[in-house]
Amino acid sequence: METFTHPINVLVEGDPDEAVICRILSCVGLVCGTVYGKRGKNDLLQRLPNYNQAARFAPWLVVVDLNQDAECAPPFVRSVLPNPAGGMRLRVAVRAIEAWLLADAERLAAFLGVPLARIPLDPDAEIDPKSTLVNLARRSRRRAIREDIVPREGSGSKVGPGYTGRLIEFVVAAKYPWRPEVAMRRSDSLRRCVEALQAMKTGRHG
């Protein structure tokens, strides 16, 4: 069977999401094309109809966090994209893309410098995966990790000043980087994303 070789246009919420999705595409054997968005969830959803039109002519992958917008992914997808174009693949991270990083427990524990036993067994069940990751970093043996990922007292921020950079480092530049093929065993929403891309690669509807 002839496989799919065209670059995949990508629409995501932010810079860490771009790193995650490009790594997933590489793992599947697909080429990451131009990455759009990176201005947050609301901006992504406002622009989604236009990108869906573009997906009539080229392949697109959109990845968005579920957060607390719905109990589960299917009704959310139906509400934001009731009529997906042929080239559109909209995937939902439950409940945020940090859950996909938590799903590679061994590598994340090593990167953060925390005991493996502290990483949650079911990351998709975490109500706020971003807060879970930040709270893990609070217990890090590495001062630099704590200072970068944990918000400074009184800052009013949910994350530290180096949060984005550290997540990207873990995904693409760490000595032992994040493994989508391992993480999908613990995250059903990641598994579904990978399987949809595998189906796209082989010309099946996914």
C-alpha positions as CSV (number, residue, x, y, z in Angstrom):
1,M,0.0,0.0,0.0
2,E,1.3,3.5,-0.9
3,T,2.0,5.5,2.2
4,F,1.3,9.2,2.8
5,T,4.3,11.5,2.3
6,H,2.9,15.0,2.2
7,P,3.9,17.4,5.1
8,I,1.1,17.8,7.6
9,N,0.0,21.3,8.5
10,V,-0.4,21.7,12.2
11,L,-2.5,24.0,14.4
12,V,-1.8,24.1,18.1
13,E,-2.3,26.2,21.2
14,G,1.3,27.0,22.2
15,D,5.0,26.3,21.7
16,P,5.2,23.2,23.9
17,D,2.3,21.7,21.9
18,E,4.3,22.3,18.7
19,A,7.3,20.4,20.1
20,V,5.0,17.5,21.2
21,I,3.1,17.2,17.9
22,C,6.3,17.4,15.8
23,R,7.8,14.6,17.8
24,I,4.6,12.5,17.4
25,L,4.6,13.0,13.7
26,S,8.2,12.0,13.5
27,C,7.5,8.9,15.5
28,V,4.7,7.9,13.2
29,G,6.9,8.6,10.1
30,L,5.1,11.8,8.9
31,V,6.6,15.2,8.1
32,C,5.6,18.2,10.1
33,G,4.8,21.1,7.8
34,T,4.0,24.6,8.8
35,V,2.8,25.1,12.4
36,Y,0.1,27.7,12.9
37,G,-1.7,29.1,16.0
38,K,0.4,29.2,19.2
39,R,-1.8,32.0,20.5
40,G,-3.9,30.0,23.0
41,K,-7.1,27.9,22.9
42,N,-9.6,30.6,22.3
43,D,-7.7,32.0,19.2
44,L,-7.4,28.4,17.9
45,L,-11.1,27.7,18.1
46,Q,-12.0,31.0,16.5
47,R,-9.8,30.3,13.5
48,L,-10.7,26.6,13.3
49,P,-13.5,27.0,10.6
50,N,-11.0,28.7,8.3
51,Y,-8.4,26.0,8.7
52,N,-11.1,23.4,8.2
53,Q,-11.7,25.0,4.8
54,A,-8.0,24.7,4.0
55,A,-8.2,21.0,5.0
56,R,-10.3,20.4,1.9
57,F,-7.1,20.7,-0.1
58,A,-4.3,19.7,2.2
59,P,-3.8,17.5,5.3
60,W,-4.2,19.2,8.7
61,L,-3.7,18.1,12.3
62,V,-5.2,20.2,15.0
63,V,-4.5,19.4,18.7
64,V,-6.4,21.2,21.5
65,D,-6.6,20.7,25.2
66,L,-10.0,19.5,26.6
67,N,-9.5,21.3,29.9
68,Q,-12.9,21.5,31.7
69,D,-14.9,22.3,28.5
70,A,-16.6,19.0,28.4
71,E,-16.8,15.7,30.3
72,C,-15.1,13.9,27.5
73,A,-13.6,14.5,24.1
74,P,-16.4,13.4,21.6
75,P,-19.1,15.9,22.5
76,F,-16.4,18.7,22.5
77,V,-15.2,17.7,19.1
78,R,-18.8,17.7,17.7
79,S,-19.4,21.1,19.2
80,V,-16.3,22.9,17.8
81,L,-16.1,21.0,14.4
82,P,-19.4,19.4,13.4
83,N,-18.4,19.0,9.8
84,P,-14.6,18.2,9.4
85,A,-13.1,18.4,6.0
86,G,-11.6,15.3,4.4
87,G,-8.0,16.4,5.3
88,M,-8.8,17.5,8.8
89,R,-7.8,15.6,11.9
90,L,-8.8,17.2,15.2
91,R,-7.4,15.5,18.2
92,V,-8.0,16.3,21.9
93,A,-5.5,16.0,24.7
94,V,-7.3,14.9,27.9
95,R,-7.3,17.1,29.8
96,A,-4.2,18.9,28.6
97,I,-1.1,18.1,26.6
98,E,0.9,17.8,29.8
99,A,-1.0,14.5,30.4
100,W,0.8,13.1,27.4
101,L,4.1,14.0,28.9
102,L,3.2,12.5,32.3
103,A,2.4,9.3,30.4
104,D,6.1,8.6,29.8
105,A,6.5,8.2,33.6
106,E,10.1,6.8,33.6
107,R,11.6,9.5,31.4
108,L,9.7,12.4,33.1
109,A,10.6,11.3,36.6
110,A,14.3,11.2,35.5
111,F,14.0,14.6,33.8
112,L,12.3,16.3,36.8
113,G,14.4,14.5,39.4
114,V,11.5,13.0,41.3
115,P,10.8,9.4,42.3
116,L,9.0,7.3,39.7
117,A,6.3,6.4,42.2
118,R,5.1,10.0,42.3
119,I,4.1,10.1,38.6
120,P,0.3,9.4,38.3
121,L,-0.6,6.0,36.8
122,D,-3.5,7.4,34.8
123,P,-2.6,10.9,33.5
124,D,-5.8,11.2,31.4
125,A,-7.7,11.1,34.7
126,E,-5.8,14.1,36.1
127,I,-8.2,17.1,36.4
128,D,-5.4,19.6,35.8
129,P,-2.3,17.9,34.3
130,K,-0.4,21.2,34.2
131,S,-0.8,21.7,38.0
132,T,0.2,18.0,38.5
133,L,3.4,18.6,36.6
134,V,4.2,21.8,38.4
135,N,3.6,20.1,41.8
136,L,5.9,17.3,40.8
137,A,8.6,19.9,40.1
138,R,8.2,21.3,43.5
139,R,9.6,18.1,44.9
140,S,12.5,18.0,42.4
141,R,16.0,17.2,43.7
142,R,17.2,19.7,41.1
143,R,17.1,23.4,42.1
144,A,17.1,24.6,38.5
145,I,14.0,22.5,37.7
146,R,12.2,24.0,40.7
147,E,13.2,27.5,39.8
148,D,12.1,27.2,36.2
149,I,8.9,25.2,36.5
150,V,7.4,26.3,39.8
151,P,5.8,29.8,39.9
152,R,7.5,32.3,42.1
153,E,5.6,33.3,45.3
154,G,3.4,36.3,44.7
155,S,3.8,36.2,40.9
156,G,0.2,35.3,40.3
157,S,1.3,32.8,37.6
158,K,0.4,29.2,37.4
159,V,3.8,28.2,36.1
160,G,7.4,29.3,36.6
161,P,9.4,31.5,34.2
162,G,11.1,28.7,32.5
163,Y,8.1,26.3,32.2
164,T,7.8,26.4,28.4
165,G,11.5,26.0,27.8
166,R,11.7,23.1,30.2
167,L,8.8,21.2,28.5
168,I,10.3,21.7,25.1
169,E,13.7,20.6,26.4
170,F,12.1,17.4,27.8
171,V,10.4,16.6,24.5
172,V,13.2,17.3,22.1
173,A,16.5,18.0,23.7
174,A,16.9,16.0,26.9
175,K,19.5,13.2,27.2
176,Y,16.5,10.8,27.4
177,P,13.6,12.6,25.7
178,W,9.9,11.9,25.8
179,R,8.8,8.8,24.0
180,P,5.3,9.0,22.3
181,E,5.4,5.2,21.6
182,V,5.7,4.6,25.3
183,A,3.4,7.3,26.6
184,M,0.5,6.1,24.4
185,R,0.3,3.0,26.6
186,R,-0.8,5.1,29.5
187,S,-2.8,7.8,27.7
188,D,-5.8,6.8,25.7
189,S,-6.2,10.3,24.2
190,L,-2.6,10.1,22.9
191,R,-3.1,6.6,21.6
192,R,-6.1,7.8,19.6
193,C,-4.0,10.6,18.2
194,V,-1.2,8.3,17.1
195,E,-3.6,5.8,15.6
196,A,-5.4,8.6,13.6
197,L,-2.1,9.7,12.2
198,Q,-1.1,6.1,11.4
199,A,-4.4,5.7,9.5
200,M,-3.7,9.0,7.6
201,K,-0.2,7.7,6.7
202,T,-1.6,4.5,5.2
203,G,-4.5,6.2,3.5
204,R,-7.2,4.9,5.8
205,H,-9.8,7.1,7.3
206,G,-8.9,7.9,10.9
